[in-house]
Every structure is written in structure tokens, then in C-alpha cells.
Amino acid sequence: MNFEEFTASLAERAPRADFLTPLAALWWDAKGDWNKAHGLVDGLETTDGMAVHAYLHRKEGSASNADYWYHRAGRNFRRPTLDAEWTALVEALLPGAEKL
């Protein structure tokens, strides 16, 4: 699956069953369901999960919480804009992509 196919899947009612949890969270975020997206990664203790968790708190406007999760993820995933960060995370999480 590529980025265009992923964004086209947003027309569906639910994310594909084979999406990894962080990717499914970004799918729900794009659909406007921050709470569902956050619920998926809230307890996920993986680098990918923590990076998405950080992004979601940044989007929420909770900078200190976002910074905590960026730190826990071990790298700075923040991008200049939320859209750029969302795109970078999705592209990194698609099957066959290089891991975050």
C-alpha cells in the first residue's frame, strides 16, 4: 500500500484489519476521531506508538504532554506543520516502509 491508497481508504467506514495499531490511529485521526486514535496508542509502548501518541497530543494542543511522548519515542518526529508530521508518520508506517 502506498500513501495515495492509504488516503483513499479514508472513504471506508473503518481502517483495514491489517493496519498496525499506530497506522490505524492515524487513520482515525484523519477521520476526525481524535479520541479513538488516542485510545489506540495510549498504552502502546512501542517507538511507533509513542511517536503517534506525541503527534496526537501536539494536535490536541498539549505541548508538554507531546514533548514527553516525543522524548519517550527517543527521536524528534515533530515536523513544521501537523499535516507534514501526519504525512511523515503515515509514510513511515505503511507496509514496506523504513521503520521510524
C-alpha positions in Angstrom: 0.0 0.0 0.0 1.2 3.5 -0.8 0.3 6.9 0.6 -2.4 7.5 -2.0 -4.0 4.2 -1.4 -4.0 4.9 2.4 -5.6 8.3 1.9 -8.2 6.7 -0.4 -9.0 4.2 2.3 -10.3 7.1 4.4 -13.5 6.8 2.4 -14.2 3.5 4.1 -16.0 3.1 7.4 -13.1 1.5 9.3 -9.4 1.1 8.8 -8.1 -2.1 7.1 -7.7 -5.0 9.5 -4.0 -5.4 8.6 -3.1 -1.9 9.6 -0.7 -1.8 12.5 -2.1 0.0 15.5 -0.2 3.3 15.1 -1.3 3.4 11.5 -4.9 2.7 12.4 -4.7 5.5 14.9 -3.6 7.9 12.2 -6.4 6.7 10.1 -8.9 7.5 12.8 -7.3 10.9 13.4 -7.7 11.7 9.7 -11.4 10.8 10.0 -11.7 13.3 12.8 -11.9 10.9 15.7 -9.1 12.0 18.0 -10.4 10.1 20.9 -10.5 6.8 19.1 -7.0 7.5 17.7 -5.7 8.3 21.1 -7.3 5.3 22.7 -5.4 3.0 20.3 -1.9 4.4 21.2 -2.5 5.5 24.8 -0.9 2.3 26.3 1.2 1.3 23.3 4.8 1.1 24.4 6.5 1.0 21.0 8.5 3.7 19.3 5.9 3.9 16.6 3.1 4.1 19.0 4.8 6.7 21.2 5.6 8.8 18.1 1.9 8.8 17.1 0.9 9.5 20.7 3.2 12.5 20.7 1.7 13.8 17.4 -1.8 13.4 18.8 -1.0 15.4 21.9 0.7 18.1 19.8 -2.5 18.3 17.7 -4.6 18.5 20.9 -2.5 21.5 21.9 -0.8 19.8 24.9 2.8 20.7 24.2 4.2 19.4 27.5 2.5 16.0 27.0 3.6 15.9 23.4 7.2 16.6 24.4 7.0 13.8 27.0 6.0 11.3 24.3 8.5 12.6 21.8 11.2 12.0 24.4 9.8 8.6 25.2 9.9 7.7 21.5 13.6 8.5 21.5 13.6 10.8 18.5 12.2 14.1 17.4 9.4 13.2 15.0 7.9 16.8 15.0 7.5 18.4 11.7 6.9 22.1 10.9 3.1 21.5 10.5 0.7 19.0 11.8 -0.1 17.9 8.3 3.5 17.4 7.4 4.0 15.3 10.6 0.9 13.2 9.9 2.1 12.5 6.4 5.6 11.6 7.5 4.3 9.2 10.2 1.9 7.6 7.7 4.6 7.1 5.1 6.9 5.6 7.7 4.3 3.2 9.0 3.0 1.9 5.6 3.9 -1.7 4.9 7.3 -1.9 3.3 8.4 1.5 4.6 11.5 2.0 6.7 10.7 1.9 10.4 10.5 5.2 12.3 
